[in-house]
Amino acid sequence: MTDATRRALENLRDWSTLQWYVIPLLAIVFFIYATEVRKARTTGNWDAVFAGLTLLGVDFLNETWNGLVFHFTGHSAFWTTPGPSAFTVMVGWNIEIIFMFAVSGIIYYYTLSPEGHRRILGLPEKWFWAIGYAVFCVLVEVLLNIGGHLVWEYPFWNRSFAGIWLIFFFGYFHFYCAIIGILAIRSLRTRSVILAGLYGGVLALNLVFQGLLGWVY
């Protein structure tokens, strides 16, 4: 077990680490979603809400398989967050990350033009911004890694050329691909079923693995 993993486990789901700044951040996230739901009830356009929830749900899935990597190897997850946090949810996931990704999908949605059909540098804008935001996320992750806040252990998941591409595709780009996919579905019922399946499936996995089987990650 790596030192970073040990430090992450020391604070894992420890309520004594909770900080007061979590409350206003939570209020801001609630305000953003309450505003979007109110708009959607008036306009019938729920795209922003689905964009936000889709990205967060895919991130939840990402963090679950990352935690399972640690469980099965007993060594380390692909990424670990050992540094100070108001609440460490999994070895590589904390409350600050959750708040960020809770609104990242909405930010992506509002970056697109209202008609959504423009092209930028020859690419449809939805793909241009999907690539752009994924690149930005990778750059932020690199800075966090340099600062020791986000630790990478495996030689194929690092700041090498090949490693950066893996982080780009499997760390972030698919978040935005999922948003593009969910927004391409016009039926709200179908969207809701897919989203419910995503959250329900990941929650069930964690309840079984962590709750019933007692796996710690």
C-alpha positions in Angstrom: 0.0 0.0 0.0 1.4 3.4 -1.0 1.9 6.2 1.5 -0.6 8.3 -0.4 -3.2 5.6 0.0 -2.5 5.2 3.7 -3.0 9.0 4.2 -6.2 9.0 2.1 -7.5 6.1 4.2 -6.8 7.8 7.5 -9.3 10.5 6.6 -11.7 8.3 4.6 -15.3 9.3 5.5 -14.2 10.9 8.7 -16.8 13.4 9.8 -14.3 15.2 12.1 -12.6 16.6 9.0 -15.7 18.5 7.9 -15.2 22.2 7.4 -17.7 25.1 7.5 -16.9 26.2 4.0 -18.8 23.0 2.8 -22.1 24.7 3.8 -21.9 27.8 1.5 -20.5 25.6 -1.4 -23.4 23.2 -1.0 -25.8 26.2 -1.0 -24.2 27.5 -4.2 -24.7 24.1 -5.9 -28.3 23.9 -4.7 -28.9 27.5 -5.9 -27.6 26.7 -9.4 -29.7 23.6 -9.8 -32.8 25.3 -8.3 -32.4 28.1 -10.8 -32.0 25.7 -13.7 -35.1 23.6 -12.6 -37.1 26.8 -12.4 -36.1 27.8 -15.9 -36.8 24.4 -17.2 -40.3 24.4 -15.7 -41.0 27.6 -17.6 -39.3 26.8 -20.9 -39.6 23.0 -21.0 -35.8 22.8 -21.7 -34.2 20.5 -19.2 -30.9 20.3 -21.1 -28.8 22.1 -18.5 -30.0 20.0 -15.6 -29.4 16.7 -17.6 -25.9 18.0 -18.6 -25.0 18.7 -15.0 -26.3 15.4 -13.6 -24.9 13.3 -16.4 -21.3 14.5 -15.9 -21.6 14.0 -12.1 -23.0 10.5 -12.6 -20.2 9.5 -14.9 -17.6 10.9 -12.5 -19.3 8.8 -9.7 -18.8 5.7 -11.9 -15.2 6.7 -12.6 -14.4 7.1 -9.0 -16.0 3.7 -8.2 -13.8 1.8 -10.6 -10.8 3.7 -9.5 -11.5 2.7 -5.9 -12.0 -0.9 -7.0 -8.5 -0.8 -8.5 -7.2 -0.1 -5.1 -9.3 -2.8 -3.5 -8.1 -5.5 -5.9 -4.5 -4.5 -6.0 -4.1 -3.6 -2.3 -1.5 -1.2 -3.6 -3.0 2.0 -5.0 -5.9 3.4 -7.1 -5.0 5.1 -10.4 -5.4 8.4 -8.6 -5.4 9.2 -4.9 -6.3 12.3 -3.0 -4.3 12.2 0.2 -4.2 15.9 0.9 -6.4 17.9 3.3 -10.1 17.9 2.4 -13.3 18.8 4.2 -14.5 15.2 3.5 -12.8 12.3 1.7 -15.5 10.1 0.1 -13.3 7.6 -1.6 -9.5 7.2 -1.8 -9.5 9.4 -5.0 -12.7 11.4 -4.5 -13.4 14.2 -2.1 -16.2 16.7 -1.5 -14.4 19.5 -3.3 -14.1 17.4 -6.4 -17.8 16.5 -6.2 -18.9 20.2 -5.9 -16.7 21.0 -9.0 -18.1 18.3 -11.1 -21.7 18.9 -10.0 -21.6 22.2 -11.9 -19.1 21.4 -14.6 -21.7 19.9 -16.9 -23.9 23.0 -16.6 -20.8 25.2 -17.4 -20.2 23.1 -20.5 -23.8 23.4 -21.6 -23.8 27.2 -21.3 -20.6 27.4 -23.3 -22.5 26.2 -26.3 -24.4 28.6 -28.5 -28.2 28.6 -28.1 -28.7 27.0 -31.4 -25.9 24.5 -30.8 -24.8 24.2 -34.5 -21.9 26.5 -34.8 -18.4 25.3 -35.9 -15.2 26.3 -34.3 -11.9 25.6 -36.1 -13.8 23.2 -38.4 -15.3 21.2 -35.5 -18.9 21.2 -34.3 -18.9 23.4 -31.2 -20.0 20.6 -28.9 -16.9 18.5 -29.8 -14.6 21.5 -29.8 -15.7 22.4 -26.2 -15.7 18.8 -25.1 -12.0 18.6 -26.2 -11.2 22.0 -24.8 -12.7 21.4 -21.3 -11.1 17.9 -21.2 -7.7 19.5 -22.0 -8.3 22.1 -19.3 -9.2 19.4 -16.7 -6.0 17.5 -17.6 -3.9 20.7 -17.1 -5.5 21.3 -13.7 -4.9 17.6 -12.7 -1.3 18.0 -13.7 -0.9 21.0 -11.5 -2.6 19.1 -8.6 -0.2 16.2 -9.2 2.8 18.5 -9.1 1.6 19.9 -5.8 1.1 16.5 -4.3 -2.7 16.9 -3.9 -3.6 14.3 -6.6 -1.1 11.3 -6.6 -0.6 9.0 -9.6 1.1 5.7 -8.9 1.2 3.6 -12.0 3.8 4.3 -14.8 1.1 4.3 -17.5 -0.9 7.0 -15.7 1.5 9.9 -15.4 2.8 13.0 -17.0 4.4 11.1 -19.9 3.0 11.6 -23.4 1.1 8.3 -23.4 -0.1 8.8 -19.8 -1.5 12.3 -20.6 -3.6 10.8 -23.4 -5.0 8.1 -21.1 -5.9 10.7 -18.5 -7.5 12.8 -21.3 -9.7 10.0 -22.7 -10.5 7.9 -19.6 -10.3 10.7 -17.0 -12.3 13.5 -18.7 -13.2 13.4 -22.3 -15.8 10.7 -21.9 -17.6 13.0 -19.4 -18.5 15.4 -22.1 -19.2 12.6 -24.6 -21.8 11.3 -22.2 -23.4 14.8 -22.1 -23.4 15.0 -25.9 -25.1 11.6 -26.0 -27.7 12.3 -23.4 -28.6 15.7 -25.0 -29.0 14.0 -28.4 -31.9 12.0 -26.9 -35.0 14.2 -27.2 -37.3 12.1 -25.0 -37.2 13.3 -21.4 -38.5 10.0 -20.3 -35.7 8.1 -22.0 -33.1 10.5 -20.6 -34.5 10.1 -17.1 -34.4 6.3 -17.4 -30.8 6.3 -18.5 -29.8 8.7 -15.8 -31.7 6.8 -13.1 -30.0 3.6 -14.4 -26.5 5.2 -14.1 -27.0 6.5 -10.6 -28.9 3.5 -9.4 -26.3 1.1 -10.8 -23.3 2.9 -9.3 -25.1 3.3 -5.9 -26.0 -0.4 -5.9 -22.4 -1.4 -6.6 -21.1 0.8 -3.8 -23.8 -0.4 -1.4 -22.9 -4.1 -2.1 -19.1 -3.7 -2.2 -18.7 -1.2 0.7 -21.9 -1.8 2.7 -22.5 -5.6 2.5 -19.0 -6.9 1.7 -17.2 -4.3 3.8 -14.6 -3.4 1.1 -12.8 -0.1 1.9 -11.9 2.2 -1.0 
